[in-house]
Amino acid sequence: MNDSPSDPPEPEPETGPEPGPGPDARDRRRARRSLAAVLLALFAALLAYRVLHAGHLEQTALFYVGIPAVIAITVVLTARPRTVTGLVMAAVTIGLALAGPLLGEGIVCLVFAAPLFYLVGLLIGVAADFARRRGTGALLAPLVLLTAIGGGEMAAPPRDGAVTVVRAASGAQVERALAAAPRFGPVESPFLRLGFPAPVLGEGTGLEVGALREITFTPRRSLGIGAVPEPRSMTLRVTERSPGRVTFSVVRDTTVARWLELKEAEFAWGDGRLALTMRYRRTFDPGWYFGPLQRYAVGEAAGYLAGTFAR
């Protein structure tokens, strides 16, 4: 019997490496990691806020630079987005949006804090993206933070400041207006209308040393959930008096005392003009940021006050 040749076995299919997840799966994982990083960053920022607030450090550079840095560095260490900078900006934006309702901050605080928060987040995000492209890790972020906190304070303005404004005015009219109970008009400065307290009522007369003025301001309206308006007022006392000059010192202040410390307002009139000097002390850091901001605010307030008594 002739044996017929058997058919050759079929070749087994070649096996390669298991196919990896598709682009959609990778995008979903990246989105989940990014969301988790943002939530973790916001939780870390809230914890840092509670700690700094309990330690009465809410007016320091550690607060206004440290909290956005906590958000940014947490994102850097926990997320793997396409760009760290974009995710950091998103996390800072969400954090600022939640700060008012959750922490009871007012609109003025958020408006002034936002540029500093974005600046710190941007510096750390850009540094982290640069480090990732170079393969050097995220070690540049803490260096940027130290530079922002320490190096910037070397050029900070002094804490005590004074601003003088001059308005054309009749000396006799200025003296009569200062001796009477203050009467305030509408605030026209766009900067002061961002949410600063505006005077609505003034009580007290006289320019002799010891004479008092009680000024009532618009109430504080925070963005906190269920928050009620808080009354605000300022008490001033005449502490110096001479011909053509009077100085009012701040005795009590619940208006801007959380933001800066007003010391006194000195009025000097004569030769057809009124010169008003307002002295204050900066209480917020970093000084390179809040120093010019507070000086400008005091200048706008001095201009409004001088115009009130020069009219």
C-alpha positions in Angstrom: 0.0 0.0 0.0 1.3 3.4 -1.0 1.3 5.9 1.8 0.0 9.3 0.6 2.0 12.2 1.9 0.3 14.0 4.8 -0.7 17.6 4.5 1.7 20.0 6.1 0.5 21.5 9.4 -1.0 25.0 9.2 1.4 27.6 10.5 0.3 29.1 13.8 -0.5 32.7 13.7 2.3 35.0 14.9 1.6 36.5 18.3 2.8 40.0 19.1 2.6 42.1 22.1 -0.9 42.7 23.5 -2.4 45.8 22.0 -2.4 48.7 24.4 -5.3 50.8 25.3 -6.7 53.0 22.6 -6.5 56.8 22.5 -10.0 57.1 24.0 -9.1 54.9 27.0 -5.9 56.9 27.6 -7.8 60.1 27.4 -10.4 58.9 30.0 -7.6 57.8 32.3 -5.9 61.1 32.0 -9.2 63.0 32.6 -9.8 60.9 35.8 -6.3 61.5 37.0 -6.7 65.3 36.3 -10.0 65.5 38.2 -8.5 63.6 41.1 -5.5 65.9 41.2 -7.7 69.0 41.2 -9.8 67.7 44.0 -6.8 66.7 46.0 -5.2 70.1 45.4 -8.3 71.9 46.6 -8.5 69.7 49.7 -4.9 70.4 50.4 -5.5 74.2 49.9 -8.5 74.1 52.3 -6.4 72.3 54.9 -3.6 74.8 54.5 -6.1 77.7 54.8 -7.5 76.2 58.1 -4.0 75.8 59.5 -2.8 79.3 58.5 -6.0 80.9 59.7 -5.8 79.1 63.1 -2.2 80.4 63.4 -3.3 84.0 62.5 -1.1 83.9 59.4 -3.9 84.9 56.9 -2.2 88.3 56.2 1.3 86.8 55.4 3.1 85.9 52.2 2.8 82.3 53.4 -0.9 82.6 53.0 -1.2 84.4 49.7 1.7 82.7 48.0 1.7 79.4 49.9 -1.9 78.4 49.2 -1.8 78.8 45.4 1.6 77.0 45.6 0.0 74.1 47.5 -2.6 73.8 44.7 0.0 74.0 42.0 2.5 71.6 43.5 -0.2 69.1 44.4 -1.3 69.1 40.7 2.3 68.7 39.6 2.9 65.7 41.8 -0.4 63.8 41.2 -1.5 64.5 37.7 -0.1 63.7 34.2 -2.0 66.1 32.0 -0.8 67.2 28.6 0.2 70.5 30.2 0.5 71.1 33.9 0.0 74.9 33.4 -3.5 74.5 32.0 -4.6 72.2 34.8 -3.1 74.5 37.5 -4.9 77.5 36.1 -8.2 75.4 36.1 -7.6 74.3 39.7 -6.9 77.9 40.9 -10.0 79.2 39.1 -12.2 76.5 40.8 -10.5 77.3 44.1 -11.2 81.0 43.8 -14.8 80.3 42.8 -15.3 78.2 45.9 -13.5 80.5 48.3 -16.3 83.0 48.6 -19.2 80.7 49.4 -17.1 78.2 51.5 -14.8 80.6 53.4 -17.0 83.6 53.6 -14.6 86.0 51.7 -15.9 89.1 50.1 -15.6 90.1 46.4 -12.8 92.6 47.1 -10.6 89.9 48.7 -11.1 87.6 45.7 -10.5 90.4 43.2 -7.2 91.3 44.9 -6.0 87.8 45.6 -6.8 86.4 42.1 -3.9 88.0 40.2 -1.4 86.8 42.8 -2.9 83.3 42.9 -2.7 83.0 39.1 0.8 84.4 39.0 2.1 81.8 41.5 0.2 79.0 39.7 1.5 80.1 36.4 5.2 80.3 37.5 5.0 76.8 39.0 3.1 75.3 36.1 5.4 76.7 33.5 8.4 75.5 35.5 6.9 72.0 35.9 6.1 71.8 32.1 9.7 72.9 31.4 11.1 70.3 33.8 9.0 67.5 32.3 10.2 68.3 28.8 13.8 68.3 30.0 13.2 65.2 32.1 14.4 66.9 35.3 11.3 66.2 37.4 9.2 68.7 39.3 12.0 70.0 41.5 11.9 73.5 39.9 8.5 74.2 41.4 9.7 74.6 45.0 12.5 76.8 43.8 10.0 79.1 42.1 8.0 79.2 45.3 11.1 80.1 47.4 12.0 82.8 44.9 8.5 84.3 44.9 8.3 84.4 48.7 11.8 85.3 49.7 13.5 87.1 46.9 10.5 89.4 46.2 10.4 90.6 49.8 13.9 92.0 49.5 12.5 94.8 47.4 9.2 95.2 49.4 8.2 98.8 50.3 8.2 99.8 53.9 5.2 99.0 56.0 4.5 102.6 57.1 3.2 104.8 54.3 1.6 108.2 53.6 -0.2 109.6 50.7 -0.9 113.4 50.1 -3.5 114.8 47.7 -4.2 118.5 47.0 -7.4 120.1 45.9 -8.3 123.8 45.2 -10.5 125.1 48.0 -11.4 128.1 50.1 -9.7 127.9 53.5 -12.8 129.3 55.3 -15.1 126.8 53.6 -12.8 123.9 54.4 -12.6 124.9 58.1 -16.4 125.2 58.3 -16.9 121.8 56.6 -14.4 120.1 58.8 -16.0 121.5 62.0 -19.5 120.3 61.0 -20.8 116.8 60.9 -19.4 115.2 57.7 -21.7 114.9 54.7 -20.6 112.4 52.1 -21.4 112.2 48.4 -21.3 109.2 46.0 -18.0 107.4 45.4 -16.9 108.0 41.8 -13.6 106.1 41.8 -14.0 102.9 39.8 -11.3 101.2 42.0 -13.1 102.0 45.2 -16.4 100.9 43.7 -15.1 97.3 43.4 -16.5 96.6 46.8 -14.7 98.9 49.3 -16.9 100.3 52.1 -18.4 103.6 51.3 -19.3 106.2 54.0 -23.0 106.9 54.4 -23.3 108.9 57.6 -21.1 111.1 59.7 -21.7 112.3 63.3 -19.8 114.6 65.5 -18.7 118.3 65.3 -15.9 120.6 66.5 -12.2 120.9 65.8 -10.9 121.2 69.3 -8.6 118.4 70.5 -10.6 115.5 71.7 -13.6 116.1 69.4 -14.9 112.8 67.9 -16.3 111.8 64.5 -18.3 108.6 64.1 -18.5 107.4 60.5 -20.9 104.7 59.4 -20.1 102.8 56.2 -21.9 100.4 54.0 -22.1 96.9 55.6 -19.7 94.1 54.7 -21.4 91.5 52.5 -19.4 88.4 52.2 -20.0 85.6 49.7 -20.4 83.0 52.5 -23.4 80.7 52.4 -26.1 82.1 54.7 -23.9 85.1 55.6 -25.6 88.3 56.9 -24.4 91.8 56.3 -21.9 93.0 59.0 -22.1 96.7 60.1 -18.9 98.7 59.7 -17.9 102.0 61.2 -14.9 104.2 62.1 -14.2 106.4 65.1 -11.8 109.4 64.7 -10.5 111.8 67.3 -8.9 115.2 66.8 -5.4 114.9 68.2 -3.7 118.0 66.8 -5.0 121.5 66.1 -3.3 124.6 64.9 -4.2 127.5 62.6 -5.0 126.1 59.1 -4.3 122.5 60.2 -6.1 119.6 62.0 -5.3 116.0 62.5 -7.8 113.2 63.0 -6.4 109.9 64.4 -8.2 106.6 63.9 -9.4 105.3 67.3 -11.5 102.4 66.1 -12.0 100.8 62.6 -14.1 97.9 61.5 -14.1 99.0 57.8 -10.7 98.1 56.3 -8.8 97.0 59.4 -8.7 93.5 58.0 -6.8 94.8 54.9 -4.7 97.7 56.2 -4.2 99.9 59.3 -5.3 103.5 58.9 -3.4 105.8 61.3 -4.5 109.4 60.8 -5.7 112.0 58.3 -4.1 115.4 58.4 -5.9 118.4 56.8 -3.9 121.6 56.0 -5.6 124.5 54.2 -4.5 127.9 53.0 -3.6 129.8 49.8 -6.7 128.5 48.1 -5.9 124.9 48.5 -6.5 121.9 50.7 -3.8 119.3 51.3 -4.8 116.0 52.8 -2.2 113.5 54.0 -3.4 110.0 55.0 -1.0 107.8 57.0 -1.3 104.1 57.2 0.5 100.8 57.9 0.6 97.9 55.5 -0.4 94.7 57.2 -0.5 92.3 54.3 2.4 90.4 52.6 4.0 89.9 50.2 4.8 93.6 50.2 5.9 93.7 46.5 2.3 92.9 45.6 0.1 94.4 48.3 2.4 97.5 48.9 1.6 99.3 45.6 -2.0 98.1 45.7 -2.7 99.5 49.2 -0.9 102.7 48.4 -3.1 103.2 45.4 -6.2 102.4 47.4 -5.3 104.9 50.1 -4.6 107.5 47.4 -8.0 107.0 45.9 -9.6 107.3 49.3 -7.7 110.5 50.1 -8.8 112.0 46.8 -12.4 111.2 47.6 -12.1 112.6 51.2 -10.3 115.8 50.0 -13.0 116.4 47.4 -15.7 115.9 50.0 -14.4 118.8 52.2 -13.1 121.0 49.3 -16.6 121.2 47.7 
